[in-house]
Amino acid sequence: PITWLAKAEIVRRRGNKFFIWVIIRDKIKEVFRAKFIMESVENRV
């Protein structure tokens, strides 16, 4: 079986936007890396 570990880190917050790094690794090497920009929709109409 393949075991992957995913780690997410908020690297910056600007207003209601969050900049997030996501890194997925197997036991030794990195297999995926992405940067996401998420926006809070809590105050939207």
NORWOFEN-V983443 format. One record per residue. N is the residue number from 0. D_LAST is the distance of its C-alpha to the last C-alpha in Angstrom with 2 decimals. Layout:
# NORWOFEN-V983443
n: [N	N]
d_last: [D_LAST	D_LAST]
This chain:
# NORWOFEN-V983443
n: [0	1	2	3	4	5	6	7	8	9	10	11	12	13	14	15	16	17	18	19	20	21	22	23	24	25	26	27	28	29	30	31	32	33	34	35	36	37	38	39	40	41	42	43	44]
d_last: [45.37	43.01	41.23	38.29	36.54	32.96	31.87	28.51	28.24	25.47	27.26	24.83	21.60	20.14	17.13	14.53	16.62	19.52	22.63	24.51	28.03	29.06	32.82	34.68	38.43	41.27	44.18	45.34	43.17	39.59	38.40	34.76	32.70	29.18	26.66	22.99	20.07	17.15	13.79	11.95	8.51	8.67	6.69	3.80	0.00]
